[in-house]
Amino acid sequence: MRPITIIATSQSGQIFEKSHRSLRESGLVEEVITTSVPLTTNEMLNRIIAGVKTDYFILMLLDNITLIKAGVLERMLEAAKTKRAGIVYSDYYDEGKDGRRPHPLIDYQFGSVRDDFDFGPIMFFSTEAVKIALQRYGAMPPVRFAGLYDLRLKVSIDNPIHHIDEPLYSVFEETKDHDTHFSYVDPKNNEVQREMELVFTDYLKNIDAYIPPEHLKKAGHMGGHQFPVEASIIIPVKNRAGTIADAIYSALSQKTGFPFNIIVVDNHSGDGTTDILSGLASKHTQLIHIIPERCDLGIGGCWNEAIYSPFCGRYAVQLDSDDLYSSSQTLQKIVEMLRDGSYAMVIGSYTIVDFNLKEIPPGLIDHREWTDKNGHNNALRINGLGAPRAFDTTIIRRIGFLNVSYGEDYAAALRICREYRIGRIFESLYLCRRWEGNTDAALPINKINENNAFKDSIRTEEIISRQKMNKKI
């Protein structure tokens, strides 16, 4: 018997027929099975696994694979054998009107647990690894969307997942007419999110990284600490001459029943931002303009300059240099929740707007997938927790921020919710501008991969820390 079975979504057309004909002609393929049922349901995947008689099988998740290089199956088979891998995947090419471009993927880490990890549309499985994983860690739950996610998480527990760092096939690039960055918080995807959370929570229990909600502590009211004000609005900034004054005036407009200040950490701006801040600070005593001595700080490093400074208040509240609070009551609402003492961190909700503050799709981002019972576990699966973010200063000083400009807030939030409760406000408190000056605007694939790999490394460290903590409990 030949070693490979191929399962593919069933479509018609020249692209489909060409790619599948090349696979059928391979001397390694025993059978090619096509199906019109999505390869994400537990029912379909169970049927596939039960019926596979070969040592390996391939799931082809798209029907727009236009070209498969000669020797692809040999490469994947050899990698699966030599690496003893449960899953093998490779880079590929995007083909479009502008020609063919490499589409590199990233290596799989222990912390590559988000459900949107990109394996490309061809996944090569060891049949033995799959069957043992399902025997050892339980059958797939009855899900429509999260079956493949469940399968690969269970396979990954005891088996390497190997990335071939070379494009081995081509995919016709379909035109995208919408922003997928926030698709997971779209209300129509609620059922998908519930299934993904169910599967992921089970995975955390299997690897002993799950934290029961009753193990989380309340922040309490820390005594013995003197603060100059009750709250500080923290604004890291570099080269935002066009937006920084708007942010400052938004902060100054806050109406509160307590004293607060605004700490702006000006990271050696060279576009006139520094002069704007100096002028505003001379008129408003609430505004504290800090220029760090160091020249190697990222956004996280700037946050550290603020929270460890003698000017920082009992609570530290985020405002980015190109964003605004949605009303004059934002700071009051956040601090009231922190003052309760139940939470070490509070996260609000925000509305996406353009540069002129006009609401644009998807509008409100409220992260309603968060629950008090399981949000601290589910946080490891998603790519962000929302904004604005606010911290109990005594606690965030013990943790600090990574000196980076991407993921620093996510890492801090994961560390906090390992031990403490996080409060959520689901009404819009914040206007988040989307424009060409954003740090995440129109990123090239290599930068996206760099960001994703970094967040996966954060998850890796956090999962290991949670496993160690569970061994001590």
C-alpha positions in Angstrom: 0.0 0.0 0.0 1.2 3.5 -0.8 1.8 5.7 2.3 -0.4 8.7 1.7 -4.2 9.4 1.5 -5.3 12.9 0.3 -8.5 14.5 1.5 -9.6 17.7 -0.3 -12.6 20.0 -0.5 -14.6 19.1 -3.6 -14.8 21.8 -6.2 -14.8 21.9 -10.0 -12.7 23.9 -12.4 -9.3 23.8 -14.1 -7.3 24.9 -11.0 -8.8 22.1 -8.9 -8.4 19.4 -11.6 -4.8 20.4 -12.4 -3.5 20.2 -8.9 -5.3 17.0 -8.0 -4.2 15.3 -11.2 -0.6 15.9 -10.3 -1.1 14.4 -6.9 -3.0 11.3 -8.3 0.0 10.7 -10.6 2.4 10.5 -7.6 3.7 7.1 -6.7 3.1 7.9 -3.0 -0.7 8.4 -3.1 -3.0 5.5 -2.4 -6.2 7.5 -2.7 -7.6 11.0 -3.2 -10.9 11.6 -1.5 -13.0 14.7 -2.1 -15.7 16.1 0.1 -18.1 19.0 0.1 -18.2 19.0 3.9 -15.9 21.5 5.6 -12.8 19.9 7.0 -13.4 21.5 10.4 -16.3 19.5 11.7 -15.7 16.7 14.2 -18.1 14.5 12.2 -16.1 14.8 9.0 -12.7 14.5 10.6 -13.7 11.4 12.6 -15.0 9.8 9.4 -11.7 10.6 7.7 -9.5 9.3 10.5 -11.6 6.1 10.8 -11.3 5.5 7.1 -7.7 6.2 6.5 -5.6 3.0 6.0 -2.3 4.7 5.0 0.4 5.8 7.4 -0.1 9.4 6.5 -2.8 11.7 5.2 -3.0 15.2 3.8 -5.8 17.7 4.3 -6.1 20.2 1.4 -8.1 23.0 2.9 -8.4 25.2 -0.1 -9.4 24.5 -3.7 -7.3 27.3 -5.3 -3.9 25.5 -5.2 -2.7 26.2 -8.7 0.7 24.4 -8.8 2.4 21.7 -6.7 6.1 21.3 -7.1 7.5 18.0 -8.1 8.8 16.1 -5.1 6.5 17.9 -2.6 5.1 14.7 -1.2 8.5 13.2 -0.9 9.8 16.2 1.0 6.8 16.1 3.4 7.0 12.4 3.9 10.8 12.5 4.6 10.3 15.3 7.1 7.5 13.5 8.9 9.8 10.4 9.2 13.0 12.0 10.2 11.5 14.6 12.6 8.9 12.1 13.9 6.4 14.9 13.3 2.7 14.7 13.9 2.1 17.5 11.4 4.2 18.9 8.6 3.5 22.1 6.7 5.4 24.4 4.3 5.7 27.9 2.9 3.9 28.5 -0.4 3.6 31.2 -3.2 0.7 33.6 -3.6 -0.2 34.0 -7.2 -2.2 37.0 -8.4 -2.4 39.6 -11.1 1.0 40.9 -10.1 2.7 37.6 -10.4 4.0 35.1 -7.9 5.2 36.2 -4.4 6.6 34.0 -1.6 4.3 33.5 1.3 6.5 32.5 4.2 5.1 30.9 7.3 6.5 30.8 10.9 7.8 27.9 13.0 5.4 26.3 15.4 6.2 26.8 19.0 4.8 25.4 22.2 2.9 28.7 22.5 1.5 28.7 19.0 -1.9 28.0 20.4 -4.0 30.7 18.8 -6.7 29.2 16.6 -5.7 31.3 13.6 -2.1 30.0 13.4 -1.3 29.8 9.7 -0.3 26.3 8.4 -1.1 27.2 4.8 -3.8 25.1 3.0 -1.8 21.8 2.9 -1.4 20.0 6.2 0.4 16.6 6.3 -0.5 14.3 9.2 0.9 11.2 10.7 -2.1 8.8 11.0 -0.5 7.0 14.0 0.1 10.3 15.9 -3.5 11.4 15.3 -5.1 8.2 16.5 -2.9 8.0 19.6 -3.6 11.6 20.5 -7.3 11.1 20.3 -7.1 7.9 22.4 -4.9 9.6 25.0 -6.6 13.0 25.2 -10.1 12.3 24.2 -12.3 12.3 21.1 -13.1 15.6 19.4 -16.1 17.3 20.9 -19.2 17.8 18.7 -18.2 21.0 17.0 -18.8 22.5 13.5 -15.9 24.9 13.3 -13.2 23.8 15.9 -12.6 20.2 14.9 -9.3 20.8 13.1 -8.2 23.2 15.9 -8.9 20.5 18.5 -7.1 17.8 16.4 -3.9 19.8 15.9 -3.7 20.9 19.6 -4.0 17.3 20.8 -1.5 16.1 18.2 1.0 18.8 19.3 1.1 17.7 22.9 3.4 14.7 22.3 4.5 15.2 18.7 6.7 17.8 16.9 5.0 20.0 14.4 7.5 20.6 11.6 7.7 23.6 9.3 9.5 23.3 5.9 11.0 26.7 5.4 10.5 26.6 1.6 7.6 27.4 -0.8 6.4 24.0 -2.1 3.2 25.0 -3.9 1.3 28.0 -5.2 -2.1 29.4 -4.2 -4.3 31.7 -6.3 -4.7 34.8 -4.2 -8.3 35.8 -3.9 -9.1 39.5 -3.5 -10.0 40.4 0.1 -12.5 43.3 0.3 -12.7 43.4 4.1 -10.4 43.7 7.1 -10.0 40.4 8.8 -8.0 41.8 11.7 -11.0 42.0 13.9 -13.1 39.2 12.4 -13.0 37.2 15.6 -14.9 39.8 17.6 -17.6 40.0 14.9 -21.0 39.0 16.6 -21.7 36.6 13.7 -18.7 34.6 14.8 -19.8 34.1 18.4 -20.5 30.4 17.8 -17.1 29.9 16.3 -15.5 31.6 19.3 -17.4 29.5 21.8 -16.3 26.4 20.1 -12.7 27.5 20.0 -12.7 28.4 23.7 -14.2 25.0 24.6 -11.5 23.2 22.7 -8.7 25.4 24.0 -9.8 25.1 27.6 -9.7 21.4 27.3 -6.2 21.6 25.8 -5.0 23.6 28.8 -6.4 21.0 31.1 -4.6 18.3 29.2 -1.2 20.0 29.5 -1.9 21.2 33.2 -1.8 24.9 32.3 -5.5 25.5 33.1 -6.1 27.9 36.1 -9.4 27.5 37.9 -11.2 30.9 38.5 -11.2 30.3 42.2 -7.4 30.5 42.2 -7.3 34.1 41.1 -6.8 36.7 43.8 -8.4 40.1 44.2 -6.0 43.1 44.0 -7.2 44.3 47.4 -6.3 47.7 48.7 -2.5 48.0 49.0 -1.5 50.0 52.1 1.8 51.7 52.9 2.2 53.3 49.4 2.0 57.0 48.9 1.0 58.4 45.5 1.0 62.0 44.3 -2.4 61.6 42.6 -5.1 58.9 42.4 -4.6 58.2 38.7 -2.1 58.9 35.9 -2.9 58.9 32.2 0.1 57.4 30.5 0.9 58.5 26.9 4.1 57.1 25.3 4.9 59.0 22.1 7.3 59.3 19.3 6.8 61.5 16.2 3.1 62.2 16.5 3.0 65.9 15.9 -0.3 65.5 14.0 -2.2 63.8 16.8 -0.5 64.4 20.2 -2.3 67.6 21.0 -5.7 65.9 20.4 -4.7 63.2 22.8 -3.5 65.7 25.5 -6.7 67.7 25.3 -8.8 64.5 25.5 -6.9 63.6 28.7 -7.3 67.2 30.1 -11.0 67.1 29.5 -11.6 64.2 31.9 -14.1 65.1 34.7 -13.2 63.2 37.9 -13.8 63.3 41.6 -10.1 62.7 42.3 -6.8 64.4 41.3 -5.1 63.0 38.3 -2.1 63.9 36.1 -0.9 63.1 32.6 2.5 61.6 32.1 3.8 61.8 28.5 7.0 59.9 27.8 8.4 61.6 24.7 10.7 59.0 23.1 13.1 61.5 21.5 10.7 62.7 18.8 12.2 64.5 15.9 9.1 65.9 14.1 8.0 68.7 16.3 6.2 66.6 18.9 8.6 67.7 21.6 8.0 71.4 21.0 4.2 70.8 21.1 4.5 69.0 24.4 6.8 71.6 25.9 4.3 74.3 25.0 1.4 72.4 26.5 3.3 71.5 29.7 4.0 75.2 30.3 0.3 75.9 30.3 -1.1 72.9 32.1 0.5 71.8 35.4 -1.3 68.4 35.2 0.9 67.5 32.2 4.3 66.0 33.0 6.6 65.8 30.0 9.4 63.2 30.4 12.2 62.7 27.9 14.1 59.5 28.8 17.8 59.5 29.1 18.0 56.2 27.2 17.5 56.1 23.5 16.8 52.4 23.1 13.2 52.3 24.5 10.2 50.7 22.9 6.7 51.4 23.9 7.0 49.1 26.9 10.2 50.8 28.0 8.4 54.1 27.9 5.6 52.7 30.1 8.2 51.6 32.6 9.6 55.2 32.6 6.1 56.3 33.6 5.0 53.8 36.1 8.3 53.8 38.0 8.5 57.6 38.1 7.6 59.4 41.3 4.8 61.2 39.4 2.8 58.0 38.8 -0.6 57.8 40.5 -2.2 54.9 42.3 -3.7 53.8 39.0 -2.0 54.0 35.6 -4.4 54.4 32.6 -3.5 54.0 28.9 -4.0 56.6 26.2 -2.1 56.1 22.9 -0.7 59.2 21.2 -3.1 59.0 18.2 -6.2 58.0 20.1 -8.9 59.8 22.2 -11.2 59.0 25.1 -14.8 58.7 24.0 -16.1 61.1 26.6 -15.1 63.2 29.6 -16.2 60.3 31.9 -13.8 57.6 30.8 -11.2 58.0 33.5 -13.8 58.2 36.2 -15.5 54.9 35.1 -12.2 53.1 34.9 -10.9 54.2 38.3 -14.2 53.4 40.0 -13.8 49.8 38.9 -10.2 49.7 40.1 -11.1 51.3 43.4 -13.4 48.4 44.2 -10.3 46.3 44.9 -11.5 43.3 43.0 -9.2 43.8 40.0 -5.5 44.3 39.3 -6.3 45.5 35.8 -9.3 46.9 34.0 -9.8 46.9 30.3 -12.5 48.9 28.5 -13.9 48.7 25.0 -13.1 50.9 22.0 -14.6 52.1 18.7 -12.6 52.0 15.5 -12.6 55.4 13.7 -10.8 57.1 10.9 -8.4 60.0 11.2 -11.3 62.4 11.3 -13.0 60.3 14.1 -15.7 58.9 11.9 -16.7 55.4 12.9 -15.6 52.8 10.5 -16.1 49.0 10.3 -16.1 46.9 12.5 -17.0 49.7 14.9 -17.2 48.7 18.5 -14.6 46.2 19.7 -15.8 45.0 23.1 -14.2 41.5 23.4 -17.4 40.0 24.8 -15.7 36.6 24.5 -14.2 37.5 27.8 -15.8 35.9 30.9 -15.0 36.2 34.6 -14.9 32.4 34.8 -12.6 31.7 31.9 -11.2 34.9 30.4 -7.8 34.4 32.1 -7.4 31.1 30.3 -9.0 32.1 27.0 -6.6 35.1 26.9 -3.8 32.8 25.7 -5.8 31.9 22.6 -6.6 35.4 21.3 -4.2 38.1 20.0 -5.2 41.0 22.2 -7.4 41.9 25.2 -8.7 45.3 24.2 -8.3 49.0 25.2 -8.1 51.2 27.1 -6.0 49.3 29.6 -5.6 50.4 33.2 -3.5 49.0 36.0 -3.1 49.0 39.8 0.3 50.7 39.9 1.5 48.7 42.9 1.0 45.5 41.0 2.2 46.6 37.6 5.4 47.9 39.2 6.1 44.3 40.4 5.6 43.0 36.8 6.8 45.8 34.5 6.7 45.8 30.7 8.9 44.2 28.1 11.0 46.9 26.4 9.4 46.3 23.0 6.9 48.2 20.8 4.6 45.2 20.0 3.0 42.8 22.5 4.2 44.6 25.6 0.6 45.1 26.8 -0.4 41.6 26.0 2.5 40.1 27.9 1.7 42.3 30.9 -2.0 41.3 30.8 -1.2 37.6 30.6 1.1 37.8 33.5 -1.5 39.7 35.6 -4.4 37.3 34.8 -2.2 34.3 35.8 -2.6 35.5 39.3 -5.2 38.3 39.6 -8.7 39.1 38.3 -9.1 41.5 35.4 -12.2 43.7 35.1 -14.0 44.5 31.9 -16.1 47.4 30.8 -18.1 46.6 27.7 -19.2 50.1 26.7 -17.1 52.2 24.4 -14.6 54.3 26.4 -12.1 55.0 23.7 -11.7 56.0 20.0 -9.0 54.1 18.2 -7.8 55.8 15.1 -7.0 53.6 12.0 -4.8 55.5 9.6 -1.6 55.1 7.6 0.5 56.2 10.6 -0.5 53.3 12.8 2.2 50.9 13.7 0.0 48.0 12.5 -1.2 49.6 9.3 -0.7 47.7 6.0 2.1 45.5 7.4 4.1 43.3 5.0 4.0 39.5 5.5 7.4 39.4 7.0 6.5 41.9 9.7 3.2 40.1 10.4 5.1 36.9 10.8 7.6 38.6 13.1 4.8 39.9 15.3 3.0 36.6 15.4 6.2 34.7 16.3 6.9 37.1 19.1 3.4 36.8 20.6 3.7 33.0 20.3 7.0 33.2 22.3 5.1 35.2 25.0 2.5 32.5 25.1 5.2 29.8 25.3 6.7 31.4 28.4 3.3 32.1 30.0 2.1 28.5 29.5 5.2 27.1 31.0 4.9 29.5 34.0 1.3 28.4 34.5 2.3 24.7 34.4 5.0 25.4 37.0 2.6 27.3 39.2 0.1 24.5 39.0 2.7 22.0 40.2 3.2 24.1 43.3 -0.5 24.5 44.2 
